[in-house]
Amino acid sequence: MAVGPRSIELQERRVQLVESWSQNVTHLQELLYQVGALTEEDLSLVRGGGHPGERDCMRTLLDVLHGRGEEACRAFFHVLQSQRANTESGSMLAAIPPKGTGTSSSDSGPTNMQEHLRKHKDILGRQHGPTDYLRIGTSSSESVNEPGSFTDITLSRCVGYSVPLQYHQHEAAMVGDAFRSQDQVCTFQDVCQSLLSVPGDNMTLLSGVAGSGKTTVVIRLVYEWARDSDSQKIVLSLSFRELNLLSEPQSLQELLLVHYSHLKPVLARVVDSQPSRILLILDGLDEFRFPLDFERSPKCSDPERRLGMGEMVVNLIKGHLLPGISILVTSRPHAVSKVPPLLVTQLYSVLGFSTDQQRHYFEQSCSSPLVASAVWGYVSSYQPLQLMCRIPAFCWIVSTALRDGAPSYFSQVTTTTLPSTARTTPAASGDTTNNSAEKATPTPSIFSFTVPSVTLMSGDVKPITITEIYCCFLKSVLVFHGEGRSQEGCSPQRLQEAPRVLQEMRPMLRDLGALAFQGLLERRFLFDQADLSSFSLDCSGLSKAFLVEILREDLASLTYQRSFHFLHTSVQEFLAALYYVLQALSGSDPFLGLKSAVVVAMFPVALHKVLTSTANKLLRPRRLLRRYIKKAFSWGGHHQSGHMDLFCRFLSGLLVPQTRVILDGLFPGRSHIFPSLSSSSLSLPSPSPPPFTPPFLLSLLHSQLQCGRLSPERQVNVCHCLYEAQDPGLVQRLQAWLQVLAQQQVPDQSGPAKRDWTELAFLLQLIPDLQDLNLEAQGLDAEGLRRLLPVLPLFSTLRLGQNPLGPEGAVVLACALQSPDCRVERLWVVGTGLGCEGLKVLTEGLKDNHTVVDLRMAINHIGDVGAGYLADLLRTNHTLKDVRLRDNQITDKGAELLMEALTENTTLEYLWMFDNKLSKEGVRKLKEFARSTSHLDIKVCI
């Protein structure tokens, strides 16, 4: 039976119809019977037994009409139109105006409701226009109202929802992994239609890393809803940042009336009679400071009862408060698990920008096609940089960093064609000379790049690190946006003044960085006025360029409550690292600097200076610096959650003197700790001179790689730090790993022992399109497999055969298979020495796995005991389709156990049993069993 627009409209307007037409239900039944929309049986069903009320009869009538299909619903609305035309009083007309029509001049309640709801749409439409930093700049006011003003991003609809075990990686490391997902990719329009068209009583989660575009999705959703005059939904939007400011208990009704005072005359009526029309948006669950206790929070269904914010949110999500409404909650990944899976109807993930969307963003955000081409060519030349640009906010940072100073930033870059091999070859210098000769002005030309799918830094072309990009971003904001407004183009005079500007801004940047560092240590991302005052900051000038202010009106005291957060969490982490390096290079303890700023009254400044001076005299500057840097990395390693990872990367990059040249003038003088460098370049460093990395930094990072106390995720982050520190040996090692992945390198006796598998894990994060991981016969042991654990679940095929994994390796594989992010479909562990003990562990991992369909584990000597473990697995696993057990010393006893289990399994299609210790009778029984089972093919011979 077709579900057409009238059937959908009937369901969407059900509450209104019951309210407005129940008193006329008997007359409506007669008219519908006359036109043939109802039968006598339908009339009997509607009237029912006993004495049902008018409202109950009306509800039953609507159910019958919806069940009879589109034609019956169309007849029903035709009858309603006829009744309106024939009704002289017009009371029913005012009660429920036709869909899409305007309100009459009547002063009746329902008409006023439509007026207020229309006003509500107008207000929210103005508040949620495309004004965030992801908006593409437009030159005319008309274009701002176009949906294209928003940047498209990629989303996915997650199949199932499992609570993550624990997040051990910084969110930046998850970006590339998200695009490997097997979930269904969808567009914003799909999400919009699902939320605004589906009837109420559903709970939707929208997950994404910081800066991926969650809030932009919310803003665009409300904006599209406000533009749609036919939408029957009523959208109410709140942010958890606003709820954080409410320390006293408050009723839900009070909360909504404070935020939407223009709905005061009608809000109670809407909540009581039309809950299915309401979509409540709660943005930023990860920032919510109140605990959510879904087990012990008292049940409350009264919207007028005062509750704490945590209890109110719990009762809303559980459906006790405002039952029947739709709810959308946005959150960063680590906080998704706060909501029990059973309460979630659907889960969407914001993946960020695809490659095409990145290119389109740069084309629209840059001042000219030439600048856009240069910026995109630069970004796409460096895989770590392009991988980070999956995050839309990072794209904005890169665009801000490079577009204003593009002519200077690319002035020293020659035309470069990067071939498909790993090495890069600069173009002939004569081409550059010709291009320069054509210019009469000193403005340099901009060159394009041709890049392969995977490009690594090499000795010929200096890499663009994440740290360098953020240095350019900081410089661009201070030099070109210092007055709070964007300045198009790049002024050479402004670049020449950059060292002076940075020197003047040094004290304030130090204070701002101290605030960022303290917040990072305390895992705080929201600050109040007292926090700023403790570091002698206010939200003006420089602070305003990097901080976003949130104003919350307190109607009781007629005051505003102010809170602040950094533009993006990565900006906070960069400024924290910048503060740390500034303090360390000057011989001051960055941690002690925080204490003196916070408790200045308890710890006099004079005493602080005396102690610092004494420490500087006792320890040489080099030793002081090493001590402070080692302390920072030790602190980051102790936090296994990964929230210090990006800070450590920035710290490594800022310790490279040539990277600091970008911020010439900010660092006091030329440090006597490192050799001096030329300060003539005010843009990105020239690709020709090799960067000088402090040897102690490389030694410290390499020692951390060998440290057994660090988790695999932290070890991979150490490789990111080596990349930021521009370790010259990293290039050659990564090139060797590329040859291993391409199966072009034959391992020798000593090769595998010298390898650091963490570097391979780092490399694999830079190749998000790789689906098949082939490491057969590469000397991979259990420890090496453990170092690969962060990336193992992300591949569809794992070829690990002919490696000495053993039972310890099976433990690592089981952990990967139990990961909620596991996408492994084919697991090939032929000849890996698993044995009976290893198979037992592996089957435990496969019991809760729903992705592996192909398991190849020949030559593992599992015997009959191992066959028993596998038989237990096959009784419950309904995912495996192909299992290969060649040469595993299985006898007739083990075959019997397998056949017994397969009587309960209807999904396995192939079982390979060649070269086992089976008798002729055992082979015969296996073949007979296969013939009696239509879906199973057993490969066996004597």
N, C-alpha and C positions, 0 to 999 in steps of 0.2 A: 504494500500500500504506500503510495508516494507521500512523502512529507514535503509539502510545498510551503510557500510563504505564508499562506493563511493559517496552516497548521502551526507553524512556528509562532506567528503573531498571537494565536489563541493561547499558547502556553506562556508567552511573555507577558500578556495582559490579563492573565488569569485572575490575579488578585483584584485588579480594577473591575473586571467584569462581575466578579462575585459581589463586590461592594455596591456596584451601581445598578445591577439588573436583577438581583435576587427577588425583589418584590414583584417583578413581572415574569417570574419564571414559568408560571402556568400558562400565561398568554403566549410566551415564546414557544412553549412546547406545541401548542395548537397550530401556530403558524408554521413551524418547522415540519409538523406532520402533514399539513396541507400541501407544502411544496415538495414533499417526498424525501426530505432530509432525515426524517425519523420514521421508524416502523412502530407498530403496536407493541412489539416486544421491547423496543427502546423506551417507549412511554412507561410501560410497566416497570422497567428497571429504574428509570429516573424517579418515579413516584415511590417505589419501594414499598416495604411492609411497614406497619405501624404508622407513626405520625412524624415523618422527618420534617425538619424545619426548611424554610425557604432557601437558606444559604446552603444547606446540605444538598437539596435538590439541584440547586444551580451548579454546585461542584460536580455532581454526578452527570448532569447534562453536558458539561464541558468535557468530562472524561469520555462520554459516549461519542460526542462529535469528533473529538480528536482520534478516537479509535476507528471511526468510520472513514477518516481520510480527508483529503484536500477538498473534495467536492462538497462534503457536508459542512466543513468549516467555511467555505466560500458562501454557501447558502445562509449560514448563520449570520455572517457579517452583512450580507445583503438584507436580511430581515431587520438587523439593527439599524441600517441606514434608512430603511422604509419607516421604521418606527420614529426615528428622529424627524423625518420630514413631516410626519403626521402628528407629532406631539406639539400642542400649542403652548404648553407651559414652559417647555424648554429646560425643565429641571434635569432630565436625564441627559440632554445634550451637554449641559454644563458639567455634569458629573463625570462624563468620559468623552472628551473630544476625540474626533477621528484622528487616526495616526497621521502625523505630519502637518496638521492644520494649526492655525493660530488660535489664540484664545479669544473669546468674545468679551464684550464690555461688561458682562455680568460680574457682580461682586461676590458671587458664591464661593465657598471654600475651595472646591476642586479647581475652579478657574484660577484662583489665586495661587494654588499649588503649581500649576503649569507656569505661571508668571515667575514664581520664585525659582523653579528648577531651570527655567530658561536663563534667568539672571545668574544662577549658580554656574551654568555652562560658560557664560560669557566671562565671568570672573576667573575661573580656572583656566580657560583658554588663554587669557592674557598673562596669567601667572606662569604658565607652562609653555611659553613660546620657545622657539629655538635660539636660546641666548647663552647656552653653556659653551665651554671651550671647544667642544667638538663641532660647533656650528661652522659651516662654510661661509666665509665672508661674501656678502652680496652688495651690489652697488645701488640697488633700488629698493624702495620700501615694499613694492609689490612682491618681489621675489621672496621676501621674508615669510610671507604667508604660504608659500608653496611647501609641500611635504618634502621636496628635494633639498630644502635647507638643512635637513638633518642628514648626517652621514649614515649610510647603511652599514650594518655590522652583521656578522654571522652568528646564528644561534643554533642550538640543537635541542630536540625533544628527547629527554633521557628515557631509555627503556628500563623501567623498574627504578627503584630508589633504595639503595643500601647505605647504611651509615658508614662513613669512612672509618677505617681502623684508627688511624691517627695521621695527621699531616706532619711530615718531617722535612718538607721542602719549603723554601721561600716560594711565594706565589709566582714570581717571575720564572721559576723553573717549570711551572705547570703549563705555561702558555703554549709551547710547541706541542706538548703532549695532548692537549685538548683537541687539536685538529686531527689526531690519529683516531679519535673516538669512532666507535661503530654506531653511535646513536644517530637518530634521524636528523639530518640538517634541515633547518627551517628558516623562514624569513620573519622579519618583524610583522608583516601583515598576517602571517599564520598565527603568531602569538596574540596579536590584536584581535583577530576574529574569534579566537578561542576564549579570550577573557571578556569580550564585549557582547558576544552573541549567545554563548552558552548560558542556560538558566543558572540560578544561584545554587548555593550549598556546595561549593567546592573550594579546596585550598590548594593554591598554586605557589610553588617555590621558584624563584629566579636566582640562580647562582652564577657568580663570576668573580674573577680576581679584581683587585683594586684597579680602577681606571679602565676596565673592560667595556664599560658602557651601561651598567645596570641602571643608574639614575637617569641616564639619557633615554633608555627604553621607557622608563616610567614617565618622564617628561613628554616624550613623543606619544605615548599611549593616551595620556590625558589630553594632549593637544589634538590628536586625531578624534578622540571622543567628542571634544568640544566642537569640532568642525562638522560632525555628523549630526544633522538635524533629526534623523530618523532613529537614532540610538535610543533604546528604552532604558539603558542602564543609568544609574546615578552613581557617579564616582566620587569617593571621598579619599583624600590622600593625606597621610601623616608620615613623618620621618621619625625614626628612633632617636635621632639627635635632639629633636624637639621634646620627645618624651623623657629624655634624660634630665631635662631641666625641671621636671615636676617631681619634687622630693616628697610632697605631701599627698596623701590619698585623695583621689578625685573620682567622681562618677563618670561613666562613659558619656552620659548625656551632657554633663558639664563640659567635658573635653571637646566634644564635637561642636557644641554651641560656641565655645571660645574660638575655635578655629574657623567655624562657618556661621558667623553671627547672622549673615543674610538669610540663612535657612531657619532661623529661630521660629517663625510662625508655622512652619510645615514639617520640620524635621521629625518631631514626635509622631506625626501621622504617617510619614513615609516609613519610619522604622517599624511601626506597629502593623501596618496593613500591606506594605509592599517590600518586604525584606529581600525577596529574590531579585529585585532590581538593583540592589546596592552592590557595588564593587569597592571594597575597602583596601587601599594600598598602604602597606607598612614598609617603608624603605630603610634599609641599612641595619638588619638584625645584628650583624657583627659588631656594631657600635653601641648596642644596648647595654647599659651598665647594670641593670637590675637582673637578678637571677630568674630563670624560667624553670619552675618546678612543676612539671606536668603530673607528678605523682601525688604531691601533698597540698597543692594549692586548693583552697576551698572553692566549691562549685558556687557560681553566682549567675543567675539569669535575669537579674533586675538591673537595667541600665541606669537606674537612679541611685544605686547603692555605691558608696565610696569604696574604692579599692586602691591598693598599691599598683604601680604601673606594671610590675611583673605579673601580678595576679590578673590584672585586666587583660593583658596580652594572652596569657594562658587560656582564659575563659573565652576570648574571641576565637582563638585557633581551634579550641576543642568544640566550638559551636554552642556553648552555653549562653553566651551573650550574643544577641542578634542572630538567632538561629535562622538559617536559610540564606544568609548573605554569601557572596563570593569574596575571597580574601586572596591578595597577592602579597607575598613577603619576598623581599630581595635580601641577599646576603652574600658575603664572601665565603669561599668554600669551607674554611675551617669552622664556621659557625652554623653550617647547614644541619649538623647533627644535633643541634639544640631542639629541633622539632622532630618528634617521633615519626618514623616512616608511615605508620598506620594512619596518621592524620593528613598525609599529603596525597592529594588527588593526582597532581601532575608536577613534574620537575623539568624546568628549562635551564639550559646552561648558555651563558653568553661567552662565545668562543673568542670574539674580537674581530680583527680585520683579517680577511684572506689576502693573498698577494695582490690580486686585482684591486681590492678595496684600499689597500695601502697606496698603490700607485694613484688611484683616483683621488684619494685624500690629499696627497701632495700636489696633484694637478690643480685641485680646487683651492688649496690653502696658500699656495705660493703666488707671488706677484706677477709672474710671467711664465709662459711655457718653457723658456730657457732655464730659468731658475728651478722650476719643477723637475725638468729633465736632469739637471745637475744633481739636485738633492736625491732624487730617486736612484740615479746611477750610483751615487755614493753609498746610499743605504743598501742597495741590492748587491753591492760588491762584497759585503762583509756579513757572513751568515749570522753571527751572534747579534749584530745590530738589527738585521732584518727580522730575526726571530723575536726580539723584544718589541718590534713594531707591530706584532700581533695585537698588542695592547693599544687601543686607540689613544689613551692619554699619553703614552710614550711617543706615539706618532706626532702628537701635538708638540711635545717637548723637542723632538728632533726637528720638526718644522720651524719652531721658534728659534732653535739653536743655529740652524743653517741658512734659513731663507733670507734673513735681514742682511747677513754678511756674506751671502753666497759668492759675490765676485772676489772678495778677498780670501775666503776660505778655500776656493778652488783655483786661486791664481797660480799656485805652484804645482798644480797637478797636470801632468802631461797626458796627452791622449793615450789611453791604455786599453789594449785588447787582451782580455784574460782568456786563454784557451781552455779546453776542457780538461787539460792535465792540471796537476797541482801547482806547478810553478807558473809565475806570471812574467810576462815579457813586455817591457815598456815599448811604446812606439818610437819610431825614429825621431830624434830631436829636431830634425829639419822641419817636420810638420809643425812643431810648436813654434819654431822661429817664423815660419811663414804666417801662421795665425797671428802672431804678435805684431808682425810687420804691417799687417792690414789695419791695425788700430792706431789712430792718430792721438788718442787720449791715453792716459795711463791706466784706464780701466781694463783689467785683463779679461781675456775671453774665458768662456765656460765650455768645458769639454764633456763629452758623454762617454759612457762605458759600455762594453759588451762583456757580460759576466756569465760564468757557468752556473750550474745548479748548486754546486757546493764550492765555496771559495774560502780558503784559509789564509791567514796572514803569512807573508813570506818576507825574505830579506829584501826583495826588490820593491815592494809597495808597503809603506807603513800602514799598520792596521788602524782602523778607527775603533777605539774601545768605547765602552759605555761611559767610562769616566770622562773621556774627552768630550763626548756629546754633552754631558751635563755641565762640564766647564764652559763649553760654548753657549749652552742655554743660560747659565748664570750671567755670563758676560753680555749676552744679547739683551737680557732683561734689564741689566743695569745701564748699558750704554744706549740702547735704542728705545727702551720703554720706561726710562727712569721717571718720566713725568706722568706716568699712568695712562699714556695713550700710545697706540701703535704708530711707529714711524716707518713709512714705506722706504725701501731701498737701503743702501749702505753708504754712509757718508765717510770718506777717508779721514776727514777731520775728526769725526767722532771716534774712529778707531785709534787715532793718534792720541786722543785724550783719555783713552781707556785706562792706561796705568794710573793716571792721576785719580780718575773716578774710583777705581778699585781700591786705591790706597785710602781715599777718604771714607770709603764704605767699610773698611776693615773692622773697626770696633763694633759697628752694628751687626755686621755679618758674623762676627765671633759670638755676640750675644744671641743672635738668632740660631746659630748652630748649637750653642749650649742648650737652649730650650729644646731643639730637635733631639739632641743626644740624650738629655734626661728623659724626654718622652719615650725614646726608643728603649732605654734601659728599663723603664717602668711599663712598657708596652701600652703607652697612652698615645692617642692620636687626636684627642680633643682637649683643648686648653681653655682656661677661663682668664679673666682679666688679671687675677692675682698671679697666675703663672707668668704672664707677660711682664707684670710689674717687678717680679722677683729678679728678672734679667734685664731690667731697665729698658723694656720695650713697650711701645704702644702701637696700635694698628694704624700707623700713618707712615708715609715715606716708604722706606725699604721694606718694612714689615708688611705693608699693604700689598707689595708686589708678590709676596710668597705665601701670605696667609689669607684664608677666606673667613669672613666674619659672618656669624649667624646671630640674628637678632630675634629675641623672643619677648613679646609684650606681656607684661604682668598687669592684668586689668585691676587687680586688687590694690596694688601700690602705685599704679600709673607710671611704671618704670619699665625699662628694657633690660633683659638679661642677655649678656654678650658671651659668646663662646667662639673659639677659633680652631681652625685646622689648616694644615699645609695643603697646597694645591693638589698634591698627590703624595702618597706614602713614600714613593721613591725620592721625591724632592726632600722630604724630611730626612731620609737616610743619607742622601748626598750632603746636605748641610751639616748633619751630625758628623760625617766623616771629615768634612772640610774643617770643622771646629777642632776635631781631634788632631788632625795633622798640623794645624796652626799652633795649637798648644804644644804638641810634641816637638816640633821644630824649634820652638822658642825655649825648650827646656822645662816647660811647666807640665805638671801632671793633669791631664784632662779631667780625671775623676775628682781631683782636689779642686779644680776650677769650678766644678758644679757645686761643691759644698760651700765654697766661699760666696757663690752667687745666691744660694738659697738661704743660708743662715749667716748673713753678713754681720748681724748684730752679735751673734754668739761667737763668731770667729773673726776677730778684727782683721781688716785688710793689711795693716802694718805687720802683724804677726805672720800672716800668710806670706807676705813678701820676704820676711826674714827667713822663714823655713825654706822657701823656694830657692832663695839665694844660697843658703847653706848647702842644700842638696846639689845645686849646680857646681859648687866648688868641690864637693866631695867626689862627684862623678863627672867623668868627661862627657862632652856633648854627644859623642857617638854612642857611648854606653847608655846614656839617658834615653836617647831616641829608640835604641833597640829594646830597652826595658819597657817603654810605653807601648811600642808596637806589638811586642810579644804579649803584653797584658791585654791588648785589644783582641788579638786573635784567640787568646785563651778564653776570654769572656765569651766571644762568639761561639767557640767550640763547646762550651758548657751548655749553651742553649740549643738543645737538640731539636727544638721546634722549627728552627730555620729562620726566625724573624730577624736575625742579625746577619744573614748571608749577604744581602746586597750592600749593607754597611761595610762588611769586610772587603767586598770587591772594590767599592769606591776608595777605601783606605789604601788598598794595594795600588790602584791607579794613580792616586794623588802622591804617592811616594816616588813616582817616576819623575825626575826633574823636568824632562822635556814635556811632559803632560802639563806641568805647572806653568810652563811658559805661556800657555793660553791665558792664564790669569795673572800675567805679569803686572806687578804693582800690588797685588793682594798680599803676597808673602813678603815679610820684612827683609829687604836686602837680598843678597845672594848668600844662601846658607853656607856656612863654613863646614858643614857636615858633608855636603856633596860638592863635586867640582862644579864650577860656574858654567853657565850656558849662555849663548848669545841671546839677547833680548830683542833683537831686531824684528822678529816675527810676532805679529799681533794676531795672527789667524792660526789655523791648524798648522802643526809642524810640517816641515818639508818631508817628503817621503824618502829623501836620500840619506840623511845621517841616521845611523842606528840609535835607538833610545838607550840611555844608560840607566840600568836598573840597579839599585843598591844590592851588592852581593849578599848582605845579611838578610834582606827580604826574601830573595830566592832560596837561600839556605833554610830560612824559617818555614817557608811554604813547602819545600820538599820534605823537610822533617815531619811536617804535619801529614803529608801524604802517606808516610810510612807509619804513622801513629795508629796503633791498634785500638785506641780508645774512641776514635771518631767513628760515627756512623757512616755508612756508605753515602748518604745524602750530603753530609758535611765534607766528605772527601771529594765528591764531585764539585762542591763549591770551591774547594781549594784549587782545583783546575781552572775554574772561572777566575779566581784571584790571580793565578799565574798568567792567564790571558791578559787580564787588566795590567799586570805588572810587566807585560811584554817580555816574557821569558824567551830568550832567543832559541833555546833548545826545544821549546814546545812544538815549534813548527815541524822539525824533522821527525819528532816522535809521532805527531798526528799524521804526517804523510805516510809513515810506516803502517799505522793502523788503517789508513785508507786502502793500502795494498792488501792488508789482511782481509778486509771486508770484501774486496774484489777478488779474493782467492788467488792473488798474483804472487803471494809470498809463501815459500815453502819453509815451514818452521825447522830450526835446527835444534841441537841438543841444549844450547845455552840460551837461545832466544826467548822462549816463554818465561824462563826464570827471571829475566831482566825486565820483563814487561810490567808496567803498572796498569792494571785493568781499569783503574779509576779514570785514566785519561781516555780510554775507549768509551766509558760511560759518558764522559763530557762530550766527546765527539758525536756520539749517537744522539745527544740532545740537540745538536745543531743540524741534524738531518731528519726533519719531521716526516718526510715523505718515504723514508725507508720502512718497509713492512716486513722484510725477510732478513732475520739476523742469522748469518751463517758463520759459525765459529767451529766447524768440524775439524778435529785433529790439530788444534792449536795449543795444546798443553794447558788448557783451562782447568784449574783445580777448584776446590770448594771455596777457598779464600778469594780467588779471582771472581768466581760467580757471585760471591757476597758483595763485592764491590760493584758489580753490574746490577744489583738488585733494584736500584731506582728506575732503571729503564727496561728491565726484563718483561714486566707485564704489558708493555706498550706495543709489542710486535705481534703480528698475526702468526708468524712462523718462527720457532726457535730450533735451529739446527745445532745441536750440541754434541753430536756423536763423536766417538773416539777420543774423549777427554776423560782424565782421571777424576771424575766428580765424587764418586763414592757416596756412602750414606750421608755424609755432611753436606754434599751438594744437593742431595734430595731434600734436605731441610730448607735450603734456600729456594729451591723450585716450588716446594709446597707453599712457602710464604708468598711467592710471586703469584701462584695460582689462586690464592685466597684473597688477593688484593681486590678491592671494589673496582679498580680501574683495569682489571685484567682483560686483555683482548686476544690472548693466545688461543689460536684455533688448532695449530699443528705443533706438537711437541715431539721432537725426535731426539732420543737419548740412547742411541744404539752404542753398545760397547762402552758404557761409562762406569762400569763397576758398581752399580747400585746394589746388587745382591738382594737377598730376601729382606734385610733390615731397611735398606733404602727404599724398596718398593712399598713397604708398609707405611713409611712416612709420606711417600708420594701419593698413595691412594687416599690418605687422610686429606691431603690438599685438594684432591680431585672430587671428594664427596660434596664439597660446597661450591664447586666450579661449574659454570654453565656455558663455557665457551669452547673448551677443548673437544674437538671431534675426531682428531687423528692422533693416536698415540703409538709411536714406534720405539720399542725398547728391546730389540734383539740383542743377543749375546750379553746378558746381564746376570746369568746364573741364578735365577730366582727360585728354581726348583718347584716342588709341589707345595711347599709352605707359601711361597710367593704367589703361586697360582691361586691359593686359598684367599689371600688378601685381595687379589684382583677379582675373584668371584664375589666376595662381599661387596666390592665397589660396584660391580655390574648389576647387583640386585637393586641398587638405589639410584645409580647414575643413568639418566635418560638423555644424555648429550653425546656420548661417544658413539661413533659410527664405524671406526676402523681401528682395530687393535692388532699389532704385529708382535708376535712372541717367538720369532725364529731363534733356534739354538739357545734355549734357556733351561735345558735339563729337566723338562717337565715329563713325568711318566703318566701311565694310565690313571693313577690316582688323582693327579692334578687335573687331567682332562675331565674326569668325572665331576670334580668340583665345579669346573667351568660350565659344563653342560647343565648341571643342576641349577646354577645361577641364571643361565640363559633362558631357562623356561619362564623366568619372571621378567626377562628383558625383551622388549619388542623394538628397540631402536638400533641396536648394534647390527651392522650390515656385513662386515667382513672381520673374520678372525683368522690370522695367519699362524700356523703351528708347524711349519717346516723344521726339519733337523732337530727335533726333540726326541727324547728316549721313549717313544711310544711303540707298543707291540702291534702286531698285525690286527689283533682283536681290538685294540684301542683305536687304531685308525679306522677300522670298519665301523665302530660305534659312532665315531665323530662324523663320518660320512652319512650314516643313516640319520643321525640327529639333524644334520644340515638339510637333508632331503625332506625331512618332516617339518622343517621350519622355513616357510616361504620367504621370509625377509632376510635370512642369514645365509651367508656363503662362507664355509670353512675351508681354508686352503691347507691341505695336509697330504703327506705321502710317506711311504715307508723309507 
